[in-house]
């Protein structure tokens, strides 16, 4: 590839990234994705993990992060960082602080994936 072709490809990649970002920023898109992911996780883990750790059984109603992801999208969407909790545990563990829902990571993202 010559220099002009490389530059055109670079410009096309930037334009594509902007389109993806715009799509993710459309009203409610991130929230819809998070709600779907949360619902799926709660079907996999229907019992409050915090109560179970203490020997109790409660229905999980929310998903929180073990480690606050701040602005780290990978940590935000990493299911190993999620924790199913009941309402009282959610209030106790988060003090009702909300975390901003970060953009989902596209399926074509160049991430290294480790199989469990």
Secondary structure, 3 states (H helix, E strand, C coil): CCHHHHHHHHHHHHHHHHHHHHHHHCCCHHHHHHHHHHHHHHHHCCECHHHHHCCCCCECCEEEECCCCCCCHHHHHCHHHEEEECHHHHHHHHCCCCCCCCCCCCCCCCCCCCCC
